Amino acid sequence: MTTPTVPTVGVEEEFLLLDPAGGRPVPAAPEVLRRTGQSRGLQHELMRYQIEAVTAVCTGLGEVRDQLWTMRNRLSGAAAREGCRLVASGVSPYTNPGLAWVTDDPRYRELARRFPVQTALSGTCACHVHVAVPSRDEGVRVLAGIRPWLAPLLALSVNSPISEGRPSGWHSRRYTMVSRWPTGRPPGRWRDARHYEDVVRALIRQGAAMDERSVYFFARLSPRYPTVELRVADVCPDVDTAVLLTGLFRALVTTVLRSPRITSCRTTHMRGSLTAAARSGLGGRGFVAGSEPVVAPYAQVERLMAYTRDALDESGDRDMVGRCLALLVERGTGAERQLRQWEIDGSPAAFTQALARATLTAPAGDARSWPVHRGALTRRRRSRAVHRS
């Protein structure tokens, strides 16, 4: 990583299949996948009302954008032909069928047997971003270095405020659910890959995880790929937000790999910051950044942009990431958009249709054609401060 080479990336998005009239989950994943012709990158998930879309290994954000958009369209069309809607939301907004619709797969059935309570709450949907690292030792170093930045990445992606047919009080209800797993926690500061692997083996031996794949740290070394995997984010409401998350995380990983030292971050501060981000997204009073005082969420995102500026410039992603961030500021986070729709019309039919439409919001296209909104974060933060006063 001392060369100008930019790491490759890959993205996994998980979606719900919902009934258009009542908003209930529909266990139609096998039928929807058959209608797609078993297209590459589309696969089943833990529950039969979930589907996962996985990009190929990508070198640029344009590839990520195009592949995510293509797969969302393909899945949405297949879902409509099965009488349901494809929805990008971190949790089912109306009902949770529990263990009734676990996918008929030996590994999933064993997971449900060992962890019935956690599995029953696990029909949640995330956006996982993979960034290549040169070695597992370097990957462990990256995990230590990204710890202070997990909260702003979660705050950008919050997209699950409605649960059991009402506002939950959380912008990411999914975060509270995945935190119930014994390993649903932030990554530690491990010495090297051997230390990391010793910890993982100990968790499996103690019964806290079934295997390496079920160690659900909010960021981890991928059990299958030579990557660091971000797992804390909700599934993004639209492709532009997913591209923003991907570009920022790749730049963050690159910056940490090239930094001579790692920024410290107390675990208690980090946990508190993640809880604050899950509670209020970008609209809260703020959270801790490393050992500093409480920092407003928008200021923390601006700091992340500044921290990763060189990596964004080198990859050529800075323009696209900046404009995707401006679009998010204009539209609001997924949670803010859901809550606005809920106030307008929270009926199951109207709300489900609105979520389905948001899932297919067309990406903004070539970054050169987008309007520039310089200082948008600062202006929005100031407007919120004036509103509160």
Buried (B, 14 or more C-beta within 10 A) or exposed (E): BEEEEBBBBBBBBBBBBBBBEEBBBBBBBBBBBEBBEEBEBBBBBBBBBBBBBBBEEBEBBBBBBBBBBBBBBBBBBBBBEBEBBBBBBBBBBBBBBBBEBBBEEEEBBEBBEEBEEBBBBBBBBBBBBBBBBEEBBBBBBBBBBBBBBBBBBBBBBBBBBBBEEEBBEBBBBBBBBBBEBBBBBBBBBBEBBEBBBEBBEEBBEEEBBBEBEBBBBBBBBBEEBBBBBBBBBBBBBBBBBBBBBBBBBBBBBBBBBEEEEBBEBBEEBBBBBBBBBBBBBBBBEBBBBBEEEBBBBBBBBBBBBEBBEBBBEBBBBBBBBBBBBBBBBEBBBBBBBBBEBBEEEBEBEBBBBBBBEBBBBEBBEEBEEBEEBEEBBEEBBEEBEEEEE
